Amino acid sequence: MVRPGIGPGIGNGNGNDQTRSVADTRNDRNRVFADAADEQLLQFAESHPRLFVLTGAGCSTASGLGDYRDRQGQWKRRQPISGQVFISDEAARRRYWARSSVGWPSFSKAEPNAAHHALAAMQLAGRLALLVTQNVDRLHQKAGHRNVVDLHGALDSVSCVDCRHSLSRDTFQALLLEANPWLHSLTAAHAPDGDADLELEDLACMQVPVCSLCAGLLKPDVVFFGENVCRKKLQHAMQALAMADALLVAGSSLMVYSGFRFCREAQKLGRPIVIINDGLTRADSLASLKVSGECGRRLSTLAANLRD
Ligand SMILES: [Zn+2]
């Protein structure tokens, strides 16, 4: 049994460092575990029936959306644009929208994977207190998950920073391409925030659409790097965490404070933390159980066994 403070500690999740010996495939009361970590996850979930779940980019990689950080928690590519730079620097804003126009079509067509479906099934089975995601892709909702807290907003809409007039990202995309037909010809690999790895030297000719009501600046409805998370959302999430039995983190390195704060709060409340993530996280030392491996595989095994 895994309990706060007396769990197996930080394991590599591959079963190599476990004191219990398990076969590669174990069938116990019709439950199938690939390794000891699967079994420990199930024990954790069974002894903490109402889980508060926090998901990050690692949950969406199997849907074809890259993640930001490597196994050591370092940036894999340039740091995302900050809110302050987006508002104040016109050239940076043009560069952002040029890249975003390339990444958006495939980003918006991404489909939920096994991780999203497993969490939606766990919600349906009444196992979740709340799901909070750091992702801006809406894949949890596409998988049928209800009442998701999009901590960092979502990329599928754009708003005026002055009058709050809002339009869909698809509508904005059409306006952007209409004003800049040359963008059609650009191709590049897309990044997790719908941005794209693309170097553009001269964007002086680029026309960025403005608000149709007040000619104000349009900004994606996401929390950019360096911006604050919506206070109301945070309050709602913290209340749910206080009512939950434990915190489950899936696919996040927790390097950004907006996610890490839930681990700090869980610790303060005496709620144990379980982490599923490939590579280091900022909360490894706070976790009762740390499991590596692909989120979709871990979570779908958990959801299937919980249904028994
Ligand atoms: Zn406006």
Boltz pocket constraint, residues with backbone or C-beta under 6 A from the ligand:
constraints:
  - pocket:
      binder: B
      contacts: [[A, 160], [A, 161], [A, 162], [A, 163], [A, 164], [A, 165], [A, 211], [A, 212], [A, 213], [A, 214], [A, 215], [A, 216]]
      max_distance: 6.0
